[in-house]
C-alpha cells in the first residue's frame, strides 16, 4: 500500500508537469518539479516513521503472537520505513519528472543516475 500511494503521487506529478510543459510554462514546470522532488521524499520519510512507530500495534494483529516472526517483521519494517524515501526519490525523478518531458532531463539526469546507483547497492544489503 505504501508503494501504491506514491505511485499515484508520481503519476500525478508527471501529469501536472506535462500540462505545464504543454502550455510552454517552463518556469512553473520547473518549480513544480522541485516541489515534488523535495516534498514527496519528505512525506515518504514521515510516513515511514509513522509506520515504524505504529508497527507494534498492527503487527501482532496481522502476524499473530509468534515472537520470532514478530521480531523479524519489526526489523524489516524499520529497514523499509527508513529506506523507502530513497525509492520515492527515484520514482519522482524518473517516473514523475523525466517522463513528463525533456526540458528538465538535463537538470535531473545526474541526480537520477546517482540515486539509481545507490538503489542498486541497497538491494545487495
Backbone atoms as SQL, in Angstrom:
CREATE TABLE atoms (id INTEGER PRIMARY KEY, chain TEXT, resi INTEGER, resn TEXT, atom TEXT, x REAL, y REAL, z REAL);
INSERT INTO atoms VALUES
  (1, 'A', 1, 'UNK', 'N', 0.829, -1.195, 0.000),
  (2, 'A', 1, 'UNK', 'CA', 0.000, 0.000, 0.000),
  (3, 'A', 1, 'UNK', 'C', 0.873, 1.259, 0.000),
  (4, 'A', 2, 'UNK', 'N', 1.983, 1.168, 0.704),
  (5, 'A', 2, 'UNK', 'CA', 2.900, 2.298, 0.769),
  (6, 'A', 2, 'UNK', 'C', 3.406, 2.652, -0.624),
  (7, 'A', 3, 'UNK', 'N', 3.798, 1.626, -1.357),
  (8, 'A', 3, 'UNK', 'CA', 4.322, 1.817, -2.707),
  (9, 'A', 3, 'UNK', 'C', 3.228, 2.333, -3.646),
  (10, 'A', 4, 'UNK', 'N', 2.031, 1.811, -3.518),
  (11, 'A', 4, 'UNK', 'CA', 0.916, 2.228, -4.382),
  (12, 'A', 4, 'UNK', 'C', 0.543, 3.687, -4.163),
  (13, 'A', 5, 'UNK', 'N', 0.617, 4.126, -2.919),
  (14, 'A', 5, 'UNK', 'CA', 0.319, 5.520, -2.612),
  (15, 'A', 5, 'UNK', 'C', 1.248, 6.455, -3.373),
  (16, 'A', 6, 'UNK', 'N', 2.532, 6.154, -3.351),
  (17, 'A', 6, 'UNK', 'CA', 3.489, 7.036, -4.008),
  (18, 'A', 6, 'UNK', 'C', 3.514, 6.851, -5.521),
  (19, 'A', 7, 'UNK', 'N', 3.085, 5.698, -6.008),
  (20, 'A', 7, 'UNK', 'CA', 2.908, 5.564, -7.457),
  (21, 'A', 7, 'UNK', 'C', 1.832, 6.524, -7.947),
  (22, 'A', 8, 'UNK', 'N', 0.769, 6.667, -7.166),
  (23, 'A', 8, 'UNK', 'CA', -0.268, 7.639, -7.524),
  (24, 'A', 8, 'UNK', 'C', 0.250, 9.064, -7.516),
  (25, 'A', 9, 'UNK', 'N', 1.027, 9.408, -6.497),
  (26, 'A', 9, 'UNK', 'CA', 1.611, 10.751, -6.437),
  (27, 'A', 9, 'UNK', 'C', 2.545, 11.013, -7.607),
  (28, 'A', 10, 'UNK', 'N', 3.331, 10.007, -7.970),
  (29, 'A', 10, 'UNK', 'CA', 4.293, 10.163, -9.057),
  (30, 'A', 10, 'UNK', 'C', 3.579, 10.334, -10.395),
  (31, 'A', 11, 'UNK', 'N', 2.518, 9.581, -10.601),
  (32, 'A', 11, 'UNK', 'CA', 1.748, 9.751, -11.839),
  (33, 'A', 11, 'UNK', 'C', 1.084, 11.121, -11.887),
  (34, 'A', 12, 'UNK', 'N', 0.605, 11.609, -10.758),
  (35, 'A', 12, 'UNK', 'CA', 0.045, 12.962, -10.709),
  (36, 'A', 12, 'UNK', 'C', 1.126, 13.999, -11.011),
  (37, 'A', 13, 'UNK', 'N', 2.327, 13.758, -10.506),
  (38, 'A', 13, 'UNK', 'CA', 3.457, 14.644, -10.782),
  (39, 'A', 13, 'UNK', 'C', 3.726, 14.714, -12.279),
  (40, 'A', 14, 'UNK', 'N', 3.756, 13.566, -12.939),
  (41, 'A', 14, 'UNK', 'CA', 4.017, 13.531, -14.380),
  (42, 'A', 14, 'UNK', 'C', 2.930, 14.261, -15.153),
  (43, 'A', 15, 'UNK', 'N', 1.692, 14.081, -14.752),
  (44, 'A', 15, 'UNK', 'CA', 0.578, 14.744, -15.448),
  (45, 'A', 15, 'UNK', 'C', 0.646, 16.253, -15.271),
  (46, 'A', 16, 'UNK', 'N', 0.860, 16.703, -14.035),
  (47, 'A', 16, 'UNK', 'CA', 0.890, 18.147, -13.774),
  (48, 'A', 16, 'UNK', 'C', 2.065, 18.819, -14.475),
  (49, 'A', 17, 'UNK', 'N', 3.225, 18.215, -14.414),
  (50, 'A', 17, 'UNK', 'CA', 4.391, 18.805, -15.076),
  (51, 'A', 17, 'UNK', 'C', 4.202, 18.778, -16.586),
  (52, 'A', 18, 'UNK', 'N', 3.660, 17.684, -17.104),
  (53, 'A', 18, 'UNK', 'CA', 3.399, 17.595, -18.540),
  (54, 'A', 18, 'UNK', 'C', 2.420, 18.645, -19.026),
  (55, 'A', 19, 'UNK', 'N', 1.419, 18.959, -18.226),
  (56, 'A', 19, 'UNK', 'CA', 0.472, 20.016, -18.594),
  (57, 'A', 19, 'UNK', 'C', 1.163, 21.370, -18.668),
  (58, 'A', 20, 'UNK', 'N', 2.007, 21.663, -17.700),
  (59, 'A', 20, 'UNK', 'CA', 2.719, 22.947, -17.721),
  (60, 'A', 20, 'UNK', 'C', 3.688, 23.028, -18.900),
  (61, 'A', 21, 'UNK', 'N', 4.343, 21.910, -19.195),
  (62, 'A', 21, 'UNK', 'CA', 5.254, 21.909, -20.333),
  (63, 'A', 21, 'UNK', 'C', 4.487, 22.076, -21.643),
  (64, 'A', 22, 'UNK', 'N', 3.306, 21.477, -21.723),
  (65, 'A', 22, 'UNK', 'CA', 2.489, 21.611, -22.920),
  (66, 'A', 22, 'UNK', 'C', 1.992, 23.028, -23.141),
  (67, 'A', 23, 'UNK', 'N', 1.841, 23.775, -22.066),
  (68, 'A', 23, 'UNK', 'CA', 1.411, 25.176, -22.160),
  (69, 'A', 23, 'UNK', 'C', 2.587, 26.134, -22.306),
  (70, 'A', 24, 'UNK', 'N', 3.792, 25.611, -22.456),
  (71, 'A', 24, 'UNK', 'CA', 5.027, 26.397, -22.539),
  (72, 'A', 24, 'UNK', 'C', 5.275, 27.222, -21.274),
  (73, 'A', 25, 'UNK', 'N', 4.868, 26.707, -20.146),
  (74, 'A', 25, 'UNK', 'CA', 5.116, 27.342, -18.849),
  (75, 'A', 25, 'UNK', 'C', 6.279, 26.607, -18.182),
  (76, 'A', 26, 'UNK', 'N', 7.469, 26.828, -18.725),
  (77, 'A', 26, 'UNK', 'CA', 8.627, 26.059, -18.292),
  (78, 'A', 26, 'UNK', 'C', 9.075, 26.404, -16.876),
  (79, 'A', 27, 'UNK', 'N', 8.976, 27.657, -16.484),
  (80, 'A', 27, 'UNK', 'CA', 9.403, 28.016, -15.129),
  (81, 'A', 27, 'UNK', 'C', 8.463, 27.401, -14.090),
  (82, 'A', 28, 'UNK', 'N', 7.170, 27.376, -14.381),
  (83, 'A', 28, 'UNK', 'CA', 6.229, 26.754, -13.446),
  (84, 'A', 28, 'UNK', 'C', 6.433, 25.241, -13.392),
  (85, 'A', 29, 'UNK', 'N', 6.753, 24.635, -14.529),
  (86, 'A', 29, 'UNK', 'CA', 7.029, 23.201, -14.553),
  (87, 'A', 29, 'UNK', 'C', 8.270, 22.885, -13.727),
  (88, 'A', 30, 'UNK', 'N', 9.273, 23.745, -13.819),
  (89, 'A', 30, 'UNK', 'CA', 10.499, 23.530, -13.043),
  (90, 'A', 30, 'UNK', 'C', 10.232, 23.703, -11.546),
  (91, 'A', 31, 'UNK', 'N', 9.411, 24.691, -11.189),
  (92, 'A', 31, 'UNK', 'CA', 9.049, 24.885, -9.779),
  (93, 'A', 31, 'UNK', 'C', 8.284, 23.672, -9.248),
  (94, 'A', 32, 'UNK', 'N', 7.365, 23.176, -10.042),
  (95, 'A', 32, 'UNK', 'CA', 6.582, 22.016, -9.641),
  (96, 'A', 32, 'UNK', 'C', 7.470, 20.775, -9.512),
  (97, 'A', 33, 'UNK', 'N', 8.433, 20.648, -10.417),
  (98, 'A', 33, 'UNK', 'CA', 9.374, 19.527, -10.344),
  (99, 'A', 33, 'UNK', 'C', 10.188, 19.600, -9.060),
  (100, 'A', 34, 'UNK', 'N', 10.647, 20.785, -8.697),
  (101, 'A', 34, 'UNK', 'CA', 11.410, 20.936, -7.447),
  (102, 'A', 34, 'UNK', 'C', 10.537, 20.655, -6.232),
  (103, 'A', 35, 'UNK', 'N', 9.276, 21.089, -6.281),
  (104, 'A', 35, 'UNK', 'CA', 8.350, 20.833, -5.178),
  (105, 'A', 35, 'UNK', 'C', 8.149, 19.333, -4.979),
  (106, 'A', 36, 'UNK', 'N', 7.903, 18.613, -6.061),
  (107, 'A', 36, 'UNK', 'CA', 7.724, 17.168, -5.957),
  (108, 'A', 36, 'UNK', 'C', 9.027, 16.470, -5.573),
  (109, 'A', 37, 'UNK', 'N', 10.161, 16.960, -6.082),
  (110, 'A', 37, 'UNK', 'CA', 11.444, 16.337, -5.782),
  (111, 'A', 37, 'UNK', 'C', 11.762, 16.406, -4.291),
  (112, 'A', 38, 'UNK', 'N', 11.433, 17.505, -3.659),
  (113, 'A', 38, 'UNK', 'CA', 11.697, 17.635, -2.227),
  (114, 'A', 38, 'UNK', 'C', 10.530, 17.188, -1.368),
  (115, 'A', 39, 'UNK', 'N', 9.317, 17.450, -1.820),
  (116, 'A', 39, 'UNK', 'CA', 8.142, 17.195, -0.992),
  (117, 'A', 39, 'UNK', 'C', 7.810, 15.727, -0.801),
  (118, 'A', 40, 'UNK', 'N', 7.789, 14.965, -1.886),
  (119, 'A', 40, 'UNK', 'CA', 7.400, 13.557, -1.770),
  (120, 'A', 40, 'UNK', 'C', 8.379, 12.717, -0.949),
  (121, 'A', 41, 'UNK', 'N', 9.691, 12.886, -1.096),
  (122, 'A', 41, 'UNK', 'CA', 10.579, 12.116, -0.202),
  (123, 'A', 41, 'UNK', 'C', 10.424, 12.489, 1.274),
  (124, 'A', 42, 'UNK', 'N', 10.158, 13.759, 1.546),
  (125, 'A', 42, 'UNK', 'CA', 9.938, 14.160, 2.944),
  (126, 'A', 42, 'UNK', 'C', 8.664, 13.522, 3.481),
  (127, 'A', 43, 'UNK', 'N', 7.606, 13.533, 2.675),
  (128, 'A', 43, 'UNK', 'CA', 6.355, 12.886, 3.087),
  (129, 'A', 43, 'UNK', 'C', 6.573, 11.383, 3.247),
  (130, 'A', 44, 'UNK', 'N', 7.333, 10.789, 2.335),
  (131, 'A', 44, 'UNK', 'CA', 7.619, 9.357, 2.411),
  (132, 'A', 44, 'UNK', 'C', 8.385, 9.016, 3.684),
  (133, 'A', 45, 'UNK', 'N', 9.361, 9.842, 4.040),
  (134, 'A', 45, 'UNK', 'CA', 10.121, 9.595, 5.260),
  (135, 'A', 45, 'UNK', 'C', 9.227, 9.722, 6.490),
  (136, 'A', 46, 'UNK', 'N', 8.341, 10.713, 6.490),
  (137, 'A', 46, 'UNK', 'CA', 7.423, 10.889, 7.619),
  (138, 'A', 46, 'UNK', 'C', 6.475, 9.696, 7.746),
  (139, 'A', 47, 'UNK', 'N', 5.961, 9.209, 6.631),
  (140, 'A', 47, 'UNK', 'CA', 5.080, 8.036, 6.676),
  (141, 'A', 47, 'UNK', 'C', 5.860, 6.806, 7.122),
  (142, 'A', 48, 'UNK', 'N', 7.112, 6.700, 6.703),
  (143, 'A', 48, 'UNK', 'CA', 7.958, 5.601, 7.163),
  (144, 'A', 48, 'UNK', 'C', 8.157, 5.624, 8.673),
  (145, 'A', 49, 'UNK', 'N', 8.357, 6.821, 9.223),
  (146, 'A', 49, 'UNK', 'CA', 8.494, 6.934, 10.678),
  (147, 'A', 49, 'UNK', 'C', 7.195, 6.573, 11.394),
  (148, 'A', 50, 'UNK', 'N', 6.056, 6.982, 10.820),
  (149, 'A', 50, 'UNK', 'CA', 4.765, 6.606, 11.398),
  (150, 'A', 50, 'UNK', 'C', 4.559, 5.096, 11.337),
  (151, 'A', 51, 'UNK', 'N', 4.973, 4.507, 10.236),
  (152, 'A', 51, 'UNK', 'CA', 4.859, 3.057, 10.090),
  (153, 'A', 51, 'UNK', 'C', 5.691, 2.344, 11.152),
  (154, 'A', 52, 'UNK', 'N', 6.882, 2.846, 11.388),
  (155, 'A', 52, 'UNK', 'CA', 7.742, 2.259, 12.424),
  (156, 'A', 52, 'UNK', 'C', 7.117, 2.442, 13.804),
  (157, 'A', 53, 'UNK', 'N', 6.588, 3.630, 14.061),
  (158, 'A', 53, 'UNK', 'CA', 6.028, 3.923, 15.376),
  (159, 'A', 53, 'UNK', 'C', 4.797, 3.071, 15.694),
  (160, 'A', 54, 'UNK', 'N', 3.962, 2.843, 14.684),
  (161, 'A', 54, 'UNK', 'CA', 2.718, 2.121, 14.926),
  (162, 'A', 54, 'UNK', 'C', 2.791, 0.629, 14.599),
  (163, 'A', 55, 'UNK', 'N', 3.942, 0.152, 14.159),
  (164, 'A', 55, 'UNK', 'CA', 4.052, -1.266, 13.819),
  (165, 'A', 55, 'UNK', 'C', 3.824, -2.201, 15.012),
  (166, 'A', 56, 'UNK', 'N', 4.208, -1.841, 16.255),
  (167, 'A', 56, 'UNK', 'CA', 3.879, -2.755, 17.357),
  (168, 'A', 56, 'UNK', 'C', 2.375, -2.914, 17.578),
  (169, 'A', 57, 'UNK', 'N', 1.590, -1.979, 17.083),
  (170, 'A', 57, 'UNK', 'CA', 0.145, -2.092, 17.245),
  (171, 'A', 57, 'UNK', 'C', -0.499, -2.992, 16.196),
  (172, 'A', 58, 'UNK', 'N', -0.026, -2.928, 14.956),
  (173, 'A', 58, 'UNK', 'CA', -0.697, -3.695, 13.916),
  (174, 'A', 58, 'UNK', 'C', -0.004, -5.000, 13.550),
  (175, 'A', 59, 'UNK', 'N', 1.279, -5.154, 13.847),
  (176, 'A', 59, 'UNK', 'CA', 1.962, -6.407, 13.505),
  (177, 'A', 59, 'UNK', 'C', 1.394, -7.630, 14.227),
  (178, 'A', 60, 'UNK', 'N', 1.140, -7.570, 15.541),
  (179, 'A', 60, 'UNK', 'CA', 0.549, -8.756, 16.186),
  (180, 'A', 60, 'UNK', 'C', -0.828, -9.107, 15.614),
  (181, 'A', 61, 'UNK', 'N', -1.548, -8.129, 15.174),
  (182, 'A', 61, 'UNK', 'CA', -2.867, -8.368, 14.599),
  (183, 'A', 61, 'UNK', 'C', -2.760, -9.075, 13.254),
  (184, 'A', 62, 'UNK', 'N', -1.728, -8.728, 12.476),
  (185, 'A', 62, 'UNK', 'CA', -1.545, -9.332, 11.158),
  (186, 'A', 62, 'UNK', 'C', -0.858, -10.691, 11.259),
  (187, 'A', 63, 'UNK', 'N', 0.203, -10.773, 12.043),
  (188, 'A', 63, 'UNK', 'CA', 1.059, -11.955, 12.062),
  (189, 'A', 63, 'UNK', 'C', 0.629, -12.976, 13.112),
  (190, 'A', 64, 'UNK', 'N', 0.199, -12.518, 14.226),
  (191, 'A', 64, 'UNK', 'CA', -0.082, -13.413, 15.342),
  (192, 'A', 64, 'UNK', 'C', 0.891, -13.110, 16.470),
  (193, 'A', 65, 'UNK', 'N', 1.094, -14.066, 17.330),
  (194, 'A', 65, 'UNK', 'CA', 1.920, -13.809, 18.510),
  (195, 'A', 65, 'UNK', 'C', 3.188, -14.648, 18.545),
  (196, 'A', 66, 'UNK', 'N', 3.661, -15.081, 17.396),
  (197, 'A', 66, 'UNK', 'CA', 4.939, -15.781, 17.322),
  (198, 'A', 66, 'UNK', 'C', 6.050, -14.736, 17.445),
  (199, 'A', 67, 'UNK', 'N', 6.812, -14.804, 18.529),
  (200, 'A', 67, 'UNK', 'CA', 7.783, -13.744, 18.840),
  (201, 'A', 67, 'UNK', 'C', 8.930, -13.670, 17.834),
  (202, 'A', 68, 'UNK', 'N', 9.336, -14.786, 17.268),
  (203, 'A', 68, 'UNK', 'CA', 10.441, -14.776, 16.306),
  (204, 'A', 68, 'UNK', 'C', 10.009, -14.034, 15.037),
  (205, 'A', 69, 'UNK', 'N', 8.842, -14.377, 14.543),
  (206, 'A', 69, 'UNK', 'CA', 8.342, -13.728, 13.327),
  (207, 'A', 69, 'UNK', 'C', 8.034, -12.259, 13.586),
  (208, 'A', 70, 'UNK', 'N', 7.496, -11.944, 14.762),
  (209, 'A', 70, 'UNK', 'CA', 7.238, -10.542, 15.103),
  (210, 'A', 70, 'UNK', 'C', 8.526, -9.733, 15.148),
  (211, 'A', 71, 'UNK', 'N', 9.568, -10.300, 15.724),
  (212, 'A', 71, 'UNK', 'CA', 10.847, -9.596, 15.812),
  (213, 'A', 71, 'UNK', 'C', 11.443, -9.359, 14.424),
  (214, 'A', 72, 'UNK', 'N', 11.423, -10.383, 13.587),
  (215, 'A', 72, 'UNK', 'CA', 11.939, -10.222, 12.224),
  (216, 'A', 72, 'UNK', 'C', 11.106, -9.224, 11.421),
  (217, 'A', 73, 'UNK', 'N', 9.803, -9.271, 11.599),
  (218, 'A', 73, 'UNK', 'CA', 8.922, -8.342, 10.878),
  (219, 'A', 73, 'UNK', 'C', 9.148, -6.905, 11.332),
  (220, 'A', 74, 'UNK', 'N', 9.354, -6.729, 12.627),
  (221, 'A', 74, 'UNK', 'CA', 9.622, -5.389, 13.148),
  (222, 'A', 74, 'UNK', 'C', 10.928, -4.849, 12.579),
  (223, 'A', 75, 'UNK', 'N', 11.961, -5.683, 12.508),
  (224, 'A', 75, 'UNK', 'CA', 13.231, -5.252, 11.919),
  (225, 'A', 75, 'UNK', 'C', 13.068, -4.901, 10.447),
  (226, 'A', 76, 'UNK', 'N', 12.301, -5.688, 9.727),
  (227, 'A', 76, 'UNK', 'CA', 12.055, -5.418, 8.313),
  (228, 'A', 76, 'UNK', 'C', 11.312, -4.103, 8.119),
  (229, 'A', 77, 'UNK', 'N', 10.346, -3.828, 8.964),
  (230, 'A', 77, 'UNK', 'CA', 9.599, -2.569, 8.852),
  (231, 'A', 77, 'UNK', 'C', 10.495, -1.382, 9.170),
  (232, 'A', 78, 'UNK', 'N', 11.409, -1.533, 10.100),
  (233, 'A', 78, 'UNK', 'CA', 12.346, -0.441, 10.401),
  (234, 'A', 78, 'UNK', 'C', 13.224, -0.152, 9.193),
  (235, 'A', 79, 'UNK', 'N', 13.759, -1.191, 8.581),
  (236, 'A', 79, 'UNK', 'CA', 14.614, -1.005, 7.408),
  (237, 'A', 79, 'UNK', 'C', 13.814, -0.371, 6.264),
  (238, 'A', 80, 'UNK', 'N', 12.622, -0.887, 6.017),
  (239, 'A', 80, 'UNK', 'CA', 11.797, -0.344, 4.930),
  (240, 'A', 80, 'UNK', 'C', 11.353, 1.084, 5.229),
  (241, 'A', 81, 'UNK', 'N', 10.947, 1.346, 6.464),
  (242, 'A', 81, 'UNK', 'CA', 10.483, 2.683, 6.826),
  (243, 'A', 81, 'UNK', 'C', 11.563, 3.737, 6.722),
  (244, 'A', 82, 'UNK', 'N', 12.804, 3.355, 7.026),
  (245, 'A', 82, 'UNK', 'CA', 13.908, 4.306, 6.943),
  (246, 'A', 82, 'UNK', 'C', 14.508, 4.409, 5.540),
  (247, 'A', 83, 'UNK', 'N', 14.245, 3.424, 4.695),
  (248, 'A', 83, 'UNK', 'CA', 14.863, 3.423, 3.377),
  (249, 'A', 83, 'UNK', 'C', 13.939, 3.689, 2.207),
  (250, 'A', 84, 'UNK', 'N', 12.635, 3.660, 2.421),
  (251, 'A', 84, 'UNK', 'CA', 11.716, 3.831, 1.294),
  (252, 'A', 84, 'UNK', 'C', 11.759, 5.227, 0.698),
  (253, 'A', 85, 'UNK', 'N', 12.217, 6.199, 1.447),
  (254, 'A', 85, 'UNK', 'CA', 12.267, 7.550, 0.885),
  (255, 'A', 85, 'UNK', 'C', 13.249, 7.593, -0.286),
  (256, 'A', 86, 'UNK', 'N', 14.289, 6.741, -0.260),
  (257, 'A', 86, 'UNK', 'CA', 15.224, 6.681, -1.386),
  (258, 'A', 86, 'UNK', 'C', 14.527, 6.168, -2.644),
  (259, 'A', 87, 'UNK', 'N', 13.680, 5.192, -2.459),
  (260, 'A', 87, 'UNK', 'CA', 12.914, 4.675, -3.589),
  (261, 'A', 87, 'UNK', 'C', 11.948, 5.746, -4.108),
  (262, 'A', 88, 'UNK', 'N', 11.396, 6.526, -3.206),
  (263, 'A', 88, 'UNK', 'CA', 10.490, 7.594, -3.610),
  (264, 'A', 88, 'UNK', 'C', 11.226, 8.661, -4.412),
  (265, 'A', 89, 'UNK', 'N', 12.450, 8.975, -4.024),
  (266, 'A', 89, 'UNK', 'CA', 13.250, 9.940, -4.798),
  (267, 'A', 89, 'UNK', 'C', 13.418, 9.436, -6.228),
  (268, 'A', 90, 'UNK', 'N', 13.773, 8.164, -6.357),
  (269, 'A', 90, 'UNK', 'CA', 13.930, 7.561, -7.674),
  (270, 'A', 90, 'UNK', 'C', 12.637, 7.615, -8.465),
  (271, 'A', 91, 'UNK', 'N', 11.546, 7.260, -7.821),
  (272, 'A', 91, 'UNK', 'CA', 10.253, 7.249, -8.509),
  (273, 'A', 91, 'UNK', 'C', 9.879, 8.638, -8.989),
  (274, 'A', 92, 'UNK', 'N', 10.086, 9.638, -8.152),
  (275, 'A', 92, 'UNK', 'CA', 9.726, 11.012, -8.528),
  (276, 'A', 92, 'UNK', 'C', 10.588, 11.485, -9.685),
  (277, 'A', 93, 'UNK', 'N', 11.886, 11.273, -9.581),
  (278, 'A', 93, 'UNK', 'CA', 12.782, 11.785, -10.617),
  (279, 'A', 93, 'UNK', 'C', 12.598, 11.080, -11.950),
  (280, 'A', 94, 'UNK', 'N', 12.485, 9.776, -11.924),
  (281, 'A', 94, 'UNK', 'CA', 12.424, 9.033, -13.181),
  (282, 'A', 94, 'UNK', 'C', 11.000, 8.929, -13.701),
  (283, 'A', 95, 'UNK', 'N', 10.084, 8.435, -12.880),
  (284, 'A', 95, 'UNK', 'CA', 8.718, 8.208, -13.354),
  (285, 'A', 95, 'UNK', 'C', 7.895, 9.485, -13.403),
  (286, 'A', 96, 'UNK', 'N', 8.173, 10.423, -12.518),
  (287, 'A', 96, 'UNK', 'CA', 7.369, 11.630, -12.474),
  (288, 'A', 96, 'UNK', 'C', 7.882, 12.749, -13.341),
  (289, 'A', 97, 'UNK', 'N', 9.163, 13.069, -13.220),
  (290, 'A', 97, 'UNK', 'CA', 9.702, 14.252, -13.895),
  (291, 'A', 97, 'UNK', 'C', 10.238, 13.918, -15.281),
  (292, 'A', 98, 'UNK', 'N', 11.049, 12.872, -15.381),
  (293, 'A', 98, 'UNK', 'CA', 11.646, 12.570, -16.679),
  (294, 'A', 98, 'UNK', 'C', 10.610, 12.100, -17.696),
  (295, 'A', 99, 'UNK', 'N', 9.578, 11.426, -17.247),
  (296, 'A', 99, 'UNK', 'CA', 8.521, 11.006, -18.170),
  (297, 'A', 99, 'UNK', 'C', 7.660, 12.173, -18.629),
  (298, 'A', 100, 'UNK', 'N', 7.610, 13.225, -17.837),
  (299, 'A', 100, 'UNK', 'CA', 6.731, 14.355, -18.161),
  (300, 'A', 100, 'UNK', 'C', 7.221, 15.123, -19.380),
  (301, 'A', 101, 'UNK', 'N', 8.515, 15.246, -19.532),
  (302, 'A', 101, 'UNK', 'CA', 9.027, 15.990, -20.673),
  (303, 'A', 101, 'UNK', 'C', 10.528, 16.128, -20.618),
  (304, 'A', 102, 'UNK', 'N', 11.108, 16.534, -21.717),
  (305, 'A', 102, 'UNK', 'CA', 12.547, 16.564, -21.829),
  (306, 'A', 102, 'UNK', 'C', 13.212, 17.825, -21.336),
  (307, 'A', 103, 'UNK', 'N', 12.475, 18.858, -20.965),
  (308, 'A', 103, 'UNK', 'CA', 13.090, 20.133, -20.602),
  (309, 'A', 103, 'UNK', 'C', 13.843, 20.033, -19.276),
  (310, 'A', 104, 'UNK', 'N', 13.429, 19.131, -18.414),
  (311, 'A', 104, 'UNK', 'CA', 14.085, 19.015, -17.116),
  (312, 'A', 104, 'UNK', 'C', 15.071, 17.856, -17.073),
  (313, 'A', 105, 'UNK', 'N', 15.204, 17.137, -18.173),
  (314, 'A', 105, 'UNK', 'CA', 16.077, 15.958, -18.191),
  (315, 'A', 105, 'UNK', 'C', 17.522, 16.335, -17.912),
  (316, 'A', 106, 'UNK', 'N', 18.019, 17.391, -18.511),
  (317, 'A', 106, 'UNK', 'CA', 19.425, 17.738, -18.353),
  (318, 'A', 106, 'UNK', 'C', 19.745, 18.153, -16.921),
  (319, 'A', 107, 'UNK', 'N', 18.771, 18.699, -16.204),
  (320, 'A', 107, 'UNK', 'CA', 18.998, 19.121, -14.834),
  (321, 'A', 107, 'UNK', 'C', 18.976, 17.929, -13.880),
  (322, 'A', 108, 'UNK', 'N', 18.067, 16.983, -14.094),
  (323, 'A', 108, 'UNK', 'CA', 17.857, 15.901, -13.142),
  (324, 'A', 108, 'UNK', 'C', 18.583, 14.603, -13.480),
  (325, 'A', 109, 'UNK', 'N', 19.116, 14.457, -14.676),
  (326, 'A', 109, 'UNK', 'CA', 19.733, 13.187, -15.060),
  (327, 'A', 109, 'UNK', 'C', 20.909, 12.790, -14.165),
  (328, 'A', 110, 'UNK', 'N', 21.843, 13.681, -13.802),
  (329, 'A', 110, 'UNK', 'CA', 22.926, 13.249, -12.899),
  (330, 'A', 110, 'UNK', 'C', 22.407, 12.795, -11.535),
  (331, 'A', 111, 'UNK', 'N', 21.355, 13.440, -11.046),
  (332, 'A', 111, 'UNK', 'CA', 20.773, 13.045, -9.763),
  (333, 'A', 111, 'UNK', 'C', 20.152, 11.661, -9.886),
  (334, 'A', 112, 'UNK', 'N', 19.437, 11.406, -10.986),
  (335, 'A', 112, 'UNK', 'CA', 18.793, 10.111, -11.198),
  (336, 'A', 112, 'UNK', 'C', 19.823, 8.995, -11.283),
  (337, 'A', 113, 'UNK', 'N', 20.920, 9.263, -11.959),
  (338, 'A', 113, 'UNK', 'CA', 21.945, 8.233, -12.091),
  (339, 'A', 113, 'UNK', 'C', 22.552, 7.886, -10.737),
  (340, 'A', 114, 'UNK', 'N', 22.795, 8.909, -9.906),
  (341, 'A', 114, 'UNK', 'CA', 23.338, 8.646, -8.565),
  (342, 'A', 114, 'UNK', 'C', 22.337, 7.875, -7.716),
  (343, 'A', 115, 'UNK', 'N', 21.066, 8.281, -7.754),
  (344, 'A', 115, 'UNK', 'CA', 20.043, 7.584, -6.959),
  (345, 'A', 115, 'UNK', 'C', 19.884, 6.152, -7.426),
  (346, 'A', 116, 'UNK', 'N', 19.935, 5.930, -8.732),
  (347, 'A', 116, 'UNK', 'CA', 19.835, 4.575, -9.255),
  (348, 'A', 116, 'UNK', 'C', 21.001, 3.713, -8.806),
  (349, 'A', 117, 'UNK', 'N', 22.183, 4.294, -8.746),
  (350, 'A', 117, 'UNK', 'CA', 23.359, 3.554, -8.296),
  (351, 'A', 117, 'UNK', 'C', 23.215, 3.159, -6.830),
  (352, 'A', 118, 'UNK', 'N', 22.767, 4.100, -5.981),
  (353, 'A', 118, 'UNK', 'CA', 22.600, 3.793, -4.569),
  (354, 'A', 118, 'UNK', 'C', 21.473, 2.794, -4.349),
  (355, 'A', 119, 'UNK', 'N', 20.432, 2.876, -5.166),
  (356, 'A', 119, 'UNK', 'CA', 19.347, 1.914, -5.054),
  (357, 'A', 119, 'UNK', 'C', 19.846, 0.523, -5.433),
  (358, 'A', 120, 'UNK', 'N', 20.684, 0.456, -6.457),
  (359, 'A', 120, 'UNK', 'CA', 21.261, -0.822, -6.856),
  (360, 'A', 120, 'UNK', 'C', 22.094, -1.409, -5.717),
  (361, 'A', 121, 'UNK', 'N', 22.867, -0.558, -5.051),
  (362, 'A', 121, 'UNK', 'CA', 23.691, -1.038, -3.943),
  (363, 'A', 121, 'UNK', 'C', 22.830, -1.488, -2.755),
  (364, 'A', 122, 'UNK', 'N', 21.734, -0.784, -2.513),
  (365, 'A', 122, 'UNK', 'CA', 20.903, -1.114, -1.356),
  (366, 'A', 122, 'UNK', 'C', 20.201, -2.452, -1.517),
  (367, 'A', 123, 'UNK', 'N', 19.984, -2.914, -2.753),
  (368, 'A', 123, 'UNK', 'CA', 19.350, -4.222, -2.932),
  (369, 'A', 123, 'UNK', 'C', 20.280, -5.354, -2.560),
  (370, 'A', 124, 'UNK', 'N', 21.570, -5.086, -2.517),
  (371, 'A', 124, 'UNK', 'CA', 22.518, -6.119, -2.133),
  (372, 'A', 124, 'UNK', 'C', 22.593, -6.323, -0.634),
  (373, 'A', 125, 'UNK', 'N', 22.051, -5.382, 0.136),
  (374, 'A', 125, 'UNK', 'CA', 22.147, -5.489, 1.595),
  (375, 'A', 125, 'UNK', 'C', 21.186, -6.481, 2.138);
